[in-house]
Amino acid sequence: MFAERLLAVLSGRRPAHWMLRHTAGRAYDDLAWLAERSPLRTRGPLPVIHDVGYYVSASGALEVFARVAAGGRMRAMAFRLERGADGRWRCTAIDLGLRPGPR
């Protein structure tokens, strides 16, 4: 599941480049920025995805959200998946409520 792969990067268990072929556009840059900060890293048990939901926003596009238990807190993780011309799904946006600085 894509959410689990994304969580592995955001918790520091995998490097950002592990997701390179699964992202498109600015999503990889945003993921790399987030991965440097490991916002879902915990000192205790590994973060766990509790719920996943989605909304079909357009043909070939999904807005996905997940609740993640990390370090005794529930966190939100949201991302957009779009189906490319080759039929593969790629992440085109990621949001954890953190914002990268100016580019």
C-alpha positions as protocol buffer text, in pm:
chain_id: "A"
residue {
  index: 1
  type: MET
  ca { x: 0 y: 0 z: 0 }
}
residue {
  index: 2
  type: PHE
  ca { x: 133 y: 344 z: -92 }
}
residue {
  index: 3
  type: ALA
  ca { x: 52 y: 494 z: 250 }
}
residue {
  index: 4
  type: GLU
  ca { x: 280 y: 238 z: 418 }
}
residue {
  index: 5
  type: ARG
  ca { x: 566 y: 320 z: 179 }
}
residue {
  index: 6
  type: LEU
  ca { x: 519 y: 690 z: 245 }
}
residue {
  index: 7
  type: LEU
  ca { x: 513 y: 630 z: 621 }
}
residue {
  index: 8
  type: ALA
  ca { x: 842 y: 436 z: 598 }
}
residue {
  index: 9
  type: VAL
  ca { x: 1010 y: 744 z: 446 }
}
residue {
  index: 10
  type: LEU
  ca { x: 847 y: 999 z: 678 }
}
residue {
  index: 11
  type: SER
  ca { x: 944 y: 797 z: 984 }
}
residue {
  index: 12
  type: GLY
  ca { x: 1308 y: 772 z: 875 }
}
residue {
  index: 13
  type: ARG
  ca { x: 1307 y: 397 z: 806 }
}
residue {
  index: 14
  type: ARG
  ca { x: 1366 y: 443 z: 431 }
}
residue {
  index: 15
  type: PRO
  ca { x: 1541 y: 715 z: 228 }
}
residue {
  index: 16
  type: ALA
  ca { x: 1336 y: 956 z: 17 }
}
residue {
  index: 17
  type: HIS
  ca { x: 1488 y: 828 z: -308 }
}
residue {
  index: 18
  type: TRP
  ca { x: 1311 y: 495 z: -238 }
}
residue {
  index: 19
  type: MET
  ca { x: 994 y: 675 z: -355 }
}
residue {
  index: 20
  type: LEU
  ca { x: 1139 y: 845 z: -662 }
}
residue {
  index: 21
  type: ARG
  ca { x: 959 y: 632 z: -921 }
}
residue {
  index: 22
  type: HIS
  ca { x: 633 y: 661 z: -723 }
}
residue {
  index: 23
  type: THR
  ca { x: 620 y: 1043 z: -732 }
}
residue {
  index: 24
  type: ALA
  ca { x: 571 y: 1308 z: -999 }
}
residue {
  index: 25
  type: GLY
  ca { x: 615 y: 1683 z: -1017 }
}
residue {
  index: 26
  type: ARG
  ca { x: 693 y: 1871 z: -696 }
}
residue {
  index: 27
  type: ALA
  ca { x: 581 y: 1580 z: -477 }
}
residue {
  index: 28
  type: TYR
  ca { x: 932 y: 1434 z: -468 }
}
residue {
  index: 29
  type: ASP
  ca { x: 1086 y: 1768 z: -367 }
}
residue {
  index: 30
  type: ASP
  ca { x: 827 y: 1805 z: -91 }
}
residue {
  index: 31
  type: LEU
  ca { x: 887 y: 1446 z: 19 }
}
residue {
  index: 32
  type: ALA
  ca { x: 1263 y: 1501 z: 32 }
}
residue {
  index: 33
  type: TRP
  ca { x: 1211 y: 1816 z: 243 }
}
residue {
  index: 34
  type: LEU
  ca { x: 981 y: 1627 z: 481 }
}
residue {
  index: 35
  type: ALA
  ca { x: 1210 y: 1323 z: 496 }
}
residue {
  index: 36
  type: GLU
  ca { x: 1499 y: 1541 z: 617 }
}
residue {
  index: 37
  type: ARG
  ca { x: 1285 y: 1631 z: 917 }
}
residue {
  index: 38
  type: SER
  ca { x: 1144 y: 1277 z: 975 }
}
residue {
  index: 39
  type: PRO
  ca { x: 817 y: 1420 z: 1113 }
}
residue {
  index: 40
  type: LEU
  ca { x: 676 y: 1077 z: 1200 }
}
residue {
  index: 41
  type: ARG
  ca { x: 989 y: 933 z: 1363 }
}
residue {
  index: 42
  type: THR
  ca { x: 929 y: 798 z: 1712 }
}
residue {
  index: 43
  type: ARG
  ca { x: 1155 y: 680 z: 1993 }
}
residue {
  index: 44
  type: GLY
  ca { x: 923 y: 400 z: 2097 }
}
residue {
  index: 45
  type: PRO
  ca { x: 715 y: 170 z: 1880 }
}
residue {
  index: 46
  type: LEU
  ca { x: 712 y: 231 z: 1506 }
}
residue {
  index: 47
  type: PRO
  ca { x: 434 y: 453 z: 1370 }
}
residue {
  index: 48
  type: VAL
  ca { x: 126 y: 263 z: 1255 }
}
residue {
  index: 49
  type: ILE
  ca { x: -145 y: 353 z: 1005 }
}
residue {
  index: 50
  type: HIS
  ca { x: -488 y: 325 z: 1169 }
}
residue {
  index: 51
  type: ASP
  ca { x: -732 y: 440 z: 902 }
}
residue {
  index: 52
  type: VAL
  ca { x: -713 y: 521 z: 534 }
}
residue {
  index: 53
  type: GLY
  ca { x: -982 y: 694 z: 333 }
}
residue {
  index: 54
  type: TYR
  ca { x: -1001 y: 849 z: -9 }
}
residue {
  index: 55
  type: TYR
  ca { x: -1206 y: 1072 z: -232 }
}
residue {
  index: 56
  type: VAL
  ca { x: -1220 y: 1039 z: -610 }
}
residue {
  index: 57
  type: SER
  ca { x: -1165 y: 1401 z: -708 }
}
residue {
  index: 58
  type: ALA
  ca { x: -1149 y: 1342 z: -1083 }
}
residue {
  index: 59
  type: SER
  ca { x: -1116 y: 1055 z: -1325 }
}
residue {
  index: 60
  type: GLY
  ca { x: -772 y: 909 z: -1255 }
}
residue {
  index: 61
  type: ALA
  ca { x: -713 y: 1108 z: -936 }
}
residue {
  index: 62
  type: LEU
  ca { x: -751 y: 1016 z: -569 }
}
residue {
  index: 63
  type: GLU
  ca { x: -721 y: 1238 z: -263 }
}
residue {
  index: 64
  type: VAL
  ca { x: -609 y: 1004 z: 17 }
}
residue {
  index: 65
  type: PHE
  ca { x: -590 y: 1062 z: 391 }
}
residue {
  index: 66
  type: ALA
  ca { x: -459 y: 844 z: 671 }
}
residue {
  index: 67
  type: ARG
  ca { x: -454 y: 857 z: 1051 }
}
residue {
  index: 68
  type: VAL
  ca { x: -115 y: 759 z: 1187 }
}
residue {
  index: 69
  type: ALA
  ca { x: -34 y: 669 z: 1547 }
}
residue {
  index: 70
  type: ALA
  ca { x: 316 y: 802 z: 1613 }
}
residue {
  index: 71
  type: GLY
  ca { x: 474 y: 842 z: 1955 }
}
residue {
  index: 72
  type: GLY
  ca { x: 147 y: 830 z: 2147 }
}
residue {
  index: 73
  type: ARG
  ca { x: -18 y: 1087 z: 1919 }
}
residue {
  index: 74
  type: MET
  ca { x: -249 y: 1060 z: 1622 }
}
residue {
  index: 75
  type: ARG
  ca { x: -123 y: 1246 z: 1317 }
}
residue {
  index: 76
  type: ALA
  ca { x: -280 y: 1314 z: 978 }
}
residue {
  index: 77
  type: MET
  ca { x: -113 y: 1230 z: 649 }
}
residue {
  index: 78
  type: ALA
  ca { x: -267 y: 1330 z: 316 }
}
residue {
  index: 79
  type: PHE
  ca { x: -153 y: 1275 z: -41 }
}
residue {
  index: 80
  type: ARG
  ca { x: -283 y: 1284 z: -397 }
}
residue {
  index: 81
  type: LEU
  ca { x: -241 y: 998 z: -641 }
}
residue {
  index: 82
  type: GLU
  ca { x: -285 y: 1042 z: -1015 }
}
residue {
  index: 83
  type: ARG
  ca { x: -286 y: 779 z: -1287 }
}
residue {
  index: 84
  type: GLY
  ca { x: -32 y: 861 z: -1557 }
}
residue {
  index: 85
  type: ALA
  ca { x: -58 y: 799 z: -1930 }
}
residue {
  index: 86
  type: ASP
  ca { x: 132 y: 473 z: -1870 }
}
residue {
  index: 87
  type: GLY
  ca { x: -143 y: 355 z: -1631 }
}
residue {
  index: 88
  type: ARG
  ca { x: 77 y: 376 z: -1320 }
}
residue {
  index: 89
  type: TRP
  ca { x: -34 y: 564 z: -1010 }
}
residue {
  index: 90
  type: ARG
  ca { x: 204 y: 832 z: -883 }
}
residue {
  index: 91
  type: CYS
  ca { x: 194 y: 1069 z: -590 }
}
residue {
  index: 92
  type: THR
  ca { x: 164 y: 1432 z: -699 }
}
residue {
  index: 93
  type: ALA
  ca { x: 114 y: 1600 z: -358 }
}
residue {
  index: 94
  type: ILE
  ca { x: 190 y: 1528 z: 8 }
}
residue {
  index: 95
  type: ASP
  ca { x: 64 y: 1716 z: 313 }
}
residue {
  index: 96
  type: LEU
  ca { x: 138 y: 1666 z: 682 }
}
residue {
  index: 97
  type: GLY
  ca { x: 51 y: 2019 z: 788 }
}
residue {
  index: 98
  type: LEU
  ca { x: 417 y: 2125 z: 762 }
}
residue {
  index: 99
  type: ARG
  ca { x: 531 y: 2369 z: 499 }
}
residue {
  index: 100
  type: PRO
  ca { x: 866 y: 2380 z: 320 }
}
residue {
  index: 101
  type: GLY
  ca { x: 1050 y: 2710 z: 315 }
}
residue {
  index: 102
  type: PRO
  ca { x: 1092 y: 2927 z: 2 }
}
residue {
  index: 103
  type: ARG
  ca { x: 1257 y: 2762 z: -296 }
}
